[in-house]
Amino acid sequence: MKLFLEYRNLSRNNHILFIGRMMTALGSMVFSMLTLILSKKLGMDATTIAMVMFLYGLCNVPLALTGGKLADRFSRKKIIVLCDLCSIVACFYTAMVPLSYVSLVVFALGTLLQSMEWSSYTALIADLTPTDQREQAYSLNYLGTNLGMILSPTLAGILFQNHLPVMFVLQGTAIGIS
C-alpha cells in the first residue's frame, strides 16, 4: 500500500490512464500463450511457430511507428478507442468461432492494432501531466503495464487447457474496460 502513496498527488486522469494501461496489458493474456496455442491446439512444429512469431514481431514494428505518427496528428483518445474496439471485435470473433488459422490471423490483426495505441497512451501522459510530475506519472504507467503483464499469463495458464474461448473473451473484456 505504501507503494501507491507515491502516486497520490497525481491527477485523476493519471490514475485513469494507469487503470487503462493495466487493463490493456492484462488483455495480452492470449499472446503470452500463443506458442502453446499454435503447438498444442493447432499442431504446428517449432520451426513454423518461430516463423509465425517472427513475422508477427516484424509486422509489429511498422504499426507501432504508424501509431506514433497517428498520435501526433489525431486525437490520442480516439486512436486508443478505435484500436481497442478493433481488438475487442477480433477477440470476441476468435472466441465464437472454432480455433483455426483464419481465426488466429483475425486475432493477430486485432492485437497488432493494440501496438498502435501505446504511443497515444504515452503522449496522453505528457499532455495531461505537469512537467514536475511526469516522472511519477510515467512510473505509474509502467507499474500498470507490469501489473497487467504479470496477471495476464497467470490467468491464461489457468484457462488454456479447457477454456480457451473464455481466454479470448476475457482478453476482449479487459481491453474493453481499458
BAFI-3210 file (N, C-alpha, C; in Angstrom, 3 decimals, decimal comma, padded with zeros to 6 digits):
// residues 178
n [1|2|3|4|5|6|7|8|9|10|11|12|13|14|15|16|17|18|19|20|21|22|23|24|25|26|27|28|29|30|31|32|33|34|35|36|37|38|39|40|41|42|43|44|45|46|47|48|49|50|51|52|53|54|55|56|57|58|59|60|61|62|63|64|65|66|67|68|69|70|71|72|73|74|75|76|77|78|79|80|81|82|83|84|85|86|87|88|89|90|91|92|93|94|95|96|97|98|99|100|101|102|103|104|105|106|107|108|109|110|111|112|113|114|115|116|117|118|119|120|121|122|123|124|125|126|127|128|129|130|131|132|133|134|135|136|137|138|139|140|141|142|143|144|145|146|147|148|149|150|151|152|153|154|155|156|157|158|159|160|161|162|163|164|165|166|167|168|169|170|171|172|173|174|175|176|177|178]
n.u [000,822|001,993|003,525|001,789|001,254|003,081|002,065|-000,179|-000,496|-000,853|-002,901|-006,401|-006,785|-004,309|-004,464|-006,604|-005,507|-003,570|-005,155|-006,312|-004,026|-003,125|-005,271|-005,231|-002,747|-003,303|-005,009|-003,413|-003,283|-003,711|-001,675|000,557|000,295|000,430|002,371|001,994|-000,671|-000,430|001,187|000,062|-002,730|-003,109|-001,198|001,297|004,771|007,956|009,650|007,893|006,282|008,193|008,705|006,174|005,914|008,085|007,315|005,026|006,177|007,735|005,777|004,740|006,488|006,389|003,710|003,624|005,227|003,644|001,467|002,604|002,944|000,260|-000,652|000,531|-000,864|-003,675|-006,548|-005,584|-007,069|-009,148|-007,751|-006,874|-009,367|-010,449|-008,522|-008,742|-011,433|-011,347|-009,629|-011,165|-013,349|-011,980|-011,087|-013,527|-014,648|-012,783|-013,212|-015,753|-015,794|-014,676|-011,349|-008,847|-006,523|-007,356|-008,976|-007,030|-005,416|-007,133|-007,342|-004,634|-004,334|-006,009|-004,625|-002,263|-003,104|-003,377|-000,791|-000,452|-001,641|-000,065|001,721|-000,031|-001,042|001,304|001,816|-000,484|-000,044|002,040|000,630|-001,325|-000,094|001,646|004,955|006,685|005,636|005,808|007,670|006,761|004,239|004,806|006,088|003,969|002,417|004,078|004,056|001,376|001,373|003,190|001,867|-000,435|000,807|001,881|-000,337|-001,771|-000,552|-000,825|-003,612|-004,185|-002,776|-004,253|-006,647|-006,022|-005,987|-008,672|-010,518|-010,250|-011,743|-012,870|-010,658|-010,124|-012,446|-012,180|-009,871|-010,788|-012,731|-011,180|-009,695|-011,795|-012,641|-010,495]
n.v [-001,191|001,178|001,683|002,784|005,264|007,085|007,990|009,479|012,242|012,684|013,544|012,804|011,953|010,739|008,486|007,205|006,643|004,865|002,669|002,060|001,347|-000,833|-002,621|-002,921|-004,167|-006,451|-007,531|-008,921|-011,598|-013,832|-013,637|-014,273|-016,958|-017,845|-019,394|-021,912|-022,337|-022,466|-024,761|-026,873|-026,777|-026,329|-027,878|-027,118|-027,220|-026,518|-024,923|-023,689|-022,272|-020,516|-018,997|-017,843|-016,284|-014,596|-013,212|-011,957|-010,250|-008,710|-007,386|-005,872|-003,740|-001,637|-000,929|000,026|002,280|003,677|004,143|006,033|008,183|008,674|009,426|011,880|013,366|013,077|012,834|011,536|010,060|009,110|007,446|005,455|004,416|003,535|001,624|-000,148|-000,964|-002,371|-004,444|-005,670|-006,628|-008,491|-010,271|-011,274|-012,387|-014,445|-015,972|-016,943|-018,515|-021,701|-022,605|-021,797|-021,372|-019,101|-017,764|-017,162|-015,431|-013,251|-012,577|-011,926|-009,651|-007,909|-007,699|-006,594|-004,055|-003,068|-002,462|-000,108|001,782|002,326|004,480|006,612|006,455|007,077|009,669|010,959|010,987|012,846|015,058|015,463|015,837|017,875|019,163|018,770|016,512|014,424|012,314|010,691|010,110|008,647|006,532|005,402|004,618|002,640|000,842|000,033|-001,275|-003,358|-004,726|-005,647|-007,286|-009,225|-010,470|-011,384|-013,740|-015,562|-015,889|-016,797|-019,206|-020,763|-021,005|-022,131|-024,979|-026,082|-024,069|-022,287|-020,493|-018,809|-017,434|-015,736|-014,187|-012,985|-011,504|-009,681|-008,405|-007,246|-005,429|-003,885|-002,730|-001,124]
n.w [000,000|000,711|-001,464|-003,390|-002,315|-003,174|-005,546|-005,046|-005,346|-008,003|-010,841|-011,358|-013,957|-014,548|-012,935|-014,106|-016,615|-015,729|-014,887|-017,353|-018,844|-017,360|-017,674|-020,440|-020,737|-019,263|-021,018|-022,727|-022,514|-024,199|-026,057|-024,541|-024,404|-026,955|-028,349|-027,186|-027,940|-030,719|-030,958|-029,311|-029,751|-032,499|-033,676|-034,812|-035,807|-034,187|-035,808|-037,627|-035,830|-034,801|-037,105|-037,543|-035,211|-035,580|-037,916|-036,944|-034,991|-036,723|-038,209|-036,196|-035,661|-037,802|-037,434|-034,811|-035,124|-036,943|-035,291|-033,577|-035,332|-035,958|-033,434|-033,203|-035,053|-034,770|-032,552|-029,524|-027,706|-029,315|-031,041|-029,276|-028,459|-030,937|-031,799|-029,648|-029,920|-032,357|-031,578|-029,589|-031,061|-032,661|-030,674|-029,579|-031,874|-032,374|-030,117|-030,574|-032,884|-034,223|-033,306|-035,552|-038,293|-039,658|-037,764|-035,893|-037,364|-037,680|-034,976|-034,492|-036,124|-034,744|-032,287|-033,181|-033,832|-031,303|-030,594|-031,863|-030,274|-028,051|-028,236|-028,159|-025,548|-024,113|-025,055|-024,132|-021,396|-021,205|-022,160|-020,179|-017,756|-015,465|-015,908|-013,692|-012,489|-014,200|-014,138|-012,032|-013,080|-015,434|-014,210|-012,761|-014,925|-016,105|-013,991|-014,050|-016,532|-015,985|-013,882|-015,216|-017,124|-015,505|-014,360|-016,600|-017,991|-015,940|-015,536|-018,108|-018,208|-016,442|-017,819|-020,286|-021,063|-020,900|-021,337|-023,537|-025,340|-023,408|-022,531|-024,703|-024,627|-022,093|-022,560|-024,513|-022,958|-020,908|-022,426|-023,310|-020,891|-020,443]
ca.u [000,000|002,896|003,977|000,848|001,228|003,940|001,304|-001,434|-000,602|-001,116|-004,291|-007,361|-006,506|-003,178|-004,929|-007,441|-004,573|-002,960|-006,110|-006,405|-002,802|-003,100|-006,267|-004,743|-001,692|-003,988|-005,607|-002,435|-003,155|-003,634|-000,359|001,521|000,088|000,318|003,226|001,306|-001,868|-000,005|001,725|-000,825|-004,096|-003,109|-000,231|002,439|006,090|008,714|010,159|006,766|005,913|009,220|008,484|004,949|006,206|008,988|006,510|004,179|007,042|008,124|004,618|004,506|007,353|005,838|002,435|003,929|005,689|002,458|000,713|003,247|002,595|-001,160|-000,787|000,953|-001,783|-005,085|-006,903|-005,000|-008,151|-009,867|-006,879|-006,949|-010,695|-010,593|-007,683|-009,340|-012,655|-010,937|-009,088|-012,276|-014,077|-011,143|-011,101|-014,829|-014,774|-011,959|-013,842|-017,025|-015,624|-013,689|-009,963|-008,263|-005,523|-008,063|-009,370|-005,824|-004,983|-008,019|-006,897|-003,322|-004,555|-006,550|-003,582|-001,302|-003,655|-003,111|000,546|-000,538|-002,166|000,880|002,247|-001,082|-001,024|002,491|001,623|-001,525|000,577|002,731|-000,380|-002,168|000,695|002,625|006,333|007,309|005,043|005,856|008,424|005,826|003,157|005,326|006,332|002,663|002,055|004,841|003,551|000,147|001,751|003,797|000,835|-001,233|001,625|002,071|-001,602|-002,314|-000,183|-001,341|-004,986|-004,156|-002,329|-005,366|-007,724|-005,524|-006,311|-010,081|-011,397|-009,581|-012,600|-013,036|-009,461|-010,330|-013,499|-011,592|-008,961|-011,625|-013,366|-010,149|-009,406|-012,987|-012,592|-009,437]
ca.v [000,000|002,319|001,891|003,644|006,601|007,937|008,472|010,102|013,640|012,767|013,867|011,715|011,473|009,816|007,231|006,565|006,079|003,704|001,564|001,704|000,663|-002,127|-003,488|-003,236|-005,175|-007,671|-008,043|-009,600|-012,957|-014,841|-013,565|-014,986|-018,393|-018,093|-020,509|-023,144|-022,488|-022,922|-026,130|-027,876|-026,757|-026,386|-028,881|-026,588|-027,590|-025,411|-024,040|-022,901|-021,337|-019,471|-018,139|-017,080|-015,275|-013,630|-012,370|-011,127|-009,193|-007,859|-006,534|-005,004|-002,549|-000,516|-000,492|000,860|003,570|004,331|004,621|007,263|009,239|008,984|010,132|013,267|014,060|012,946|012,726|010,349|009,268|008,420|006,365|004,386|003,801|002,827|000,417|-001,067|-001,541|-003,391|-005,579|-006,332|-007,388|-009,638|-011,235|-011,939|-013,234|-015,634|-016,789|-017,514|-019,471|-022,736|-022,179|-022,168|-020,402|-017,864|-017,045|-016,613|-014,276|-012,148|-012,204|-011,270|-008,297|-007,123|-007,391|-005,681|-002,704|-002,650|-001,868|001,261|002,702|002,596|005,846|007,534|006,448|007,801|011,083|011,479|011,274|014,125|016,102|015,654|015,906|018,959|018,719|018,322|015,249|013,433|011,125|009,860|009,666|007,565|005,413|004,789|003,992|001,400|-000,058|-000,537|-002,234|-004,533|-005,480|-006,351|-008,328|-010,306|-011,174|-011,989|-015,138|-016,390|-016,235|-017,578|-020,560|-021,466|-021,215|-022,656|-026,353|-026,433|-022,910|-021,362|-019,380|-017,880|-016,598|-014,692|-013,292|-012,180|-010,527|-008,628|-007,679|-006,415|-004,310|-003,030|-001,953|-000,098]
ca.w [000,000|000,781|-002,832|-004,107|-001,715|-004,003|-006,690|-004,604|-005,773|-009,443|-011,172|-011,608|-015,314|-014,500|-012,345|-015,134|-017,592|-015,062|-014,983|-018,767|-019,261|-016,692|-018,304|-021,782|-020,563|-018,842|-022,239|-023,586|-021,992|-025,252|-026,688|-023,703|-024,613|-028,393|-028,747|-026,785|-028,771|-032,046|-030,927|-028,699|-030,292|-033,964|-034,109|-035,568|-035,297|-033,604|-036,859|-038,131|-034,762|-034,764|-038,267|-037,290|-034,183|-036,201|-038,809|-036,071|-034,460|-037,839|-038,512|-035,046|-035,702|-038,562|-036,867|-033,646|-035,656|-037,505|-034,136|-033,131|-036,292|-035,770|-032,156|-033,431|-035,957|-034,442|-031,134|-028,905|-027,104|-030,393|-031,524|-028,272|-028,520|-032,208|-031,762|-028,683|-030,499|-033,334|-030,822|-028,912|-032,093|-033,026|-029,553|-029,488|-033,067|-032,176|-029,073|-031,034|-033,986|-033,892|-033,451|-036,840|-038,748|-040,017|-036,548|-035,265|-038,164|-037,260|-033,642|-034,607|-036,646|-033,637|-031,304|-033,799|-033,683|-029,923|-030,523|-032,386|-029,275|-026,965|-028,386|-027,730|-024,083|-023,668|-025,362|-023,233|-020,096|-021,348|-022,327|-019,005|-016,531|-015,373|-016,097|-012,444|-012,053|-015,286|-013,745|-011,263|-013,967|-016,269|-013,314|-012,518|-016,189|-016,230|-012,959|-014,589|-017,573|-015,358|-013,165|-016,216|-017,752|-014,527|-014,167|-017,822|-018,245|-014,855|-015,909|-019,351|-017,888|-015,806|-018,786|-021,554|-021,435|-021,049|-021,511|-024,458|-025,764|-022,288|-022,516|-025,708|-024,114|-021,008|-023,157|-025,101|-021,865|-020,264|-023,335|-023,264|-019,642|-020,547]
c.u [000,865|003,410|003,092|000,765|002,072|003,161|000,044|-001,588|-000,829|-002,599|-005,123|-007,106|-005,352|-003,586|-005,842|-006,550|-003,876|-003,878|-006,243|-005,203|-002,727|-004,082|-005,851|-003,658|-002,281|-004,634|-004,616|-002,284|-003,044|-002,242|000,681|001,420|000,099|001,170|002,574|000,056|-001,485|000,490|000,700|-002,210|-004,139|-002,041|000,936|003,750|006,856|009,220|009,058|006,331|006,913|009,031|007,249|005,223|007,142|008,209|005,591|005,000|007,474|006,998|004,368|005,285|006,754|004,496|002,643|004,411|004,531|001,587|001,290|002,926|001,143|-001,388|-000,371|-000,057|-003,231|-005,296|-006,383|-006,073|-008,908|-009,046|-006,948|-008,280|-010,863|-009,768|-008,257|-010,596|-012,322|-010,396|-010,188|-013,062|-013,283|-011,146|-012,416|-015,087|-014,017|-012,561|-015,069|-016,887|-014,631|-012,268|-009,391|-007,195|-006,185|-008,429|-008,154|-005,240|-005,837|-007,596|-005,576|-003,465|-005,105|-005,492|-002,501|-001,801|-003,452|-001,747|000,543|-000,972|-001,161|001,449|001,231|-001,167|000,136|002,348|000,560|-000,959|001,294|001,743|-001,062|-001,403|001,638|004,049|006,952|006,740|005,160|006,617|007,530|004,734|003,624|005,627|005,028|002,183|002,779|004,416|002,268|000,424|002,297|002,779|-000,031|-000,470|001,922|000,799|-002,063|-001,843|-000,659|-002,761|-005,020|-003,745|-003,427|-006,417|-007,312|-006,096|-007,790|-011,013|-010,780|-010,494|-012,826|-011,841|-009,599|-011,388|-012,947|-010,626|-009,755|-012,287|-012,380|-009,815|-010,582|-013,033|-011,568|-009,947]
c.v [001,253|002,695|002,893|005,051|007,591|008,607|009,243|011,548|013,799|013,003|012,601|011,107|010,479|008,464|006,473|005,935|004,845|002,484|001,101|000,918|-000,727|-003,092|-003,853|-004,306|-006,503|-008,337|-008,688|-011,064|-014,012|-014,824|-014,329|-016,502|-018,783|-019,264|-021,845|-023,393|-023,038|-024,365|-027,141|-027,922|-026,873|-027,309|-028,371|-027,078|-026,328|-024,427|-023,136|-021,869|-020,195|-018,491|-017,262|-015,959|-014,193|-012,673|-011,443|-009,952|-008,209|-006,901|-005,519|-003,694|-001,415|-000,013|000,369|002,242|004,366|004,893|005,911|008,436|009,659|009,777|011,598|014,057|014,096|012,860|011,412|009,447|008,483|007,268|005,182|003,654|002,996|001,538|-000,613|-001,731|-002,637|-004,634|-006,372|-007,191|-008,639|-010,701|-011,989|-012,829|-014,547|-016,550|-017,527|-018,554|-020,552|-022,223|-022,711|-021,136|-019,065|-017,080|-016,459|-015,447|-013,056|-011,648|-011,441|-009,846|-007,383|-006,753|-006,489|-004,233|-002,173|-001,981|-000,431|002,255|003,072|004,004|006,877|007,600|007,289|009,295|011,711|011,806|012,612|015,279|016,463|015,903|017,110|018,397|018,149|016,998|014,138|012,170|010,159|009,292|008,524|006,326|004,661|004,039|002,659|000,374|-000,736|-001,583|-003,504|-005,369|-006,280|-007,498|-009,482|-011,136|-011,929|-013,418|-016,080|-016,837|-017,127|-019,019|-021,399|-021,873|-022,007|-024,017|-026,576|-025,275|-021,860|-020,233|-018,345|-016,937|-015,452|-013,692|-012,399|-011,132|-009,376|-007,785|-006,750|-005,207|-003,347|-002,174|-000,837|001,110]
c.w [000,000|-000,617|-003,570|-003,528|-002,520|-005,134|-006,306|-005,072|-007,276|-009,687|-011,387|-012,995|-015,340|-013,916|-013,317|-016,205|-017,028|-015,194|-016,435|-019,246|-018,634|-017,362|-019,733|-021,704|-020,104|-020,050|-023,184|-023,189|-023,089|-025,883|-025,869|-023,885|-026,092|-028,870|-028,383|-027,627|-030,143|-032,022|-030,428|-029,331|-031,815|-034,538|-034,932|-034,952|-034,868|-034,659|-037,398|-037,097|-034,693|-035,924|-038,065|-036,293|-034,727|-037,102|-038,018|-035,515|-035,531|-038,227|-037,403|-035,133|-036,534|-038,011|-035,622|-034,092|-036,252|-036,383|-033,583|-034,039|-036,135|-034,481|-032,285|-034,245|-035,495|-032,935|-030,559|-028,313|-028,168|-030,951|-030,567|-028,381|-029,804|-032,224|-030,794|-029,245|-031,515|-032,627|-030,140|-029,898|-032,476|-031,927|-029,489|-030,703|-032,846|-031,114|-029,594|-032,147|-033,558|-034,159|-034,758|-037,191|-039,065|-038,766|-035,845|-036,060|-037,808|-035,888|-033,695|-035,139|-035,553|-032,616|-031,887|-033,721|-032,262|-029,818|-031,043|-031,307|-028,182|-027,050|-027,925|-026,206|-023,549|-023,905|-024,460|-021,859|-020,153|-021,470|-021,015|-017,701|-016,548|-015,404|-014,823|-011,921|-013,100|-014,908|-012,956|-012,164|-014,864|-015,430|-013,021|-013,758|-016,371|-015,182|-013,443|-015,654|-016,952|-014,591|-014,136|-016,852|-016,807|-014,406|-015,414|-018,073|-017,144|-015,168|-017,146|-019,091|-017,257|-016,841|-020,027|-021,933|-021,757|-021,385|-022,435|-024,943|-024,661|-022,208|-023,526|-025,249|-023,008|-021,554|-023,758|-024,045|-021,170|-021,134|-023,341|-022,016|-019,739|-021,296]
res [m|k|l|f|l|e|y|r|n|l|s|r|n|n|h|i|l|f|i|g|r|m|m|t|a|l|g|s|m|v|f|s|m|l|t|l|i|l|s|k|k|l|g|m|d|a|t|t|i|a|m|v|m|f|l|y|g|l|c|n|v|p|l|a|l|t|g|g|k|l|a|d|r|f|s|r|k|k|i|i|v|l|c|d|l|c|s|i|v|a|c|f|y|t|a|m|v|p|l|s|y|v|s|l|v|v|f|a|l|g|t|l|l|q|s|m|e|w|s|s|y|t|a|l|i|a|d|l|t|p|t|d|q|r|e|q|a|y|s|l|n|y|l|g|t|n|l|g|m|i|l|s|p|t|l|a|g|i|l|f|q|n|h|l|p|v|m|f|v|l|q|g|t|a|i|g|i|s]
***
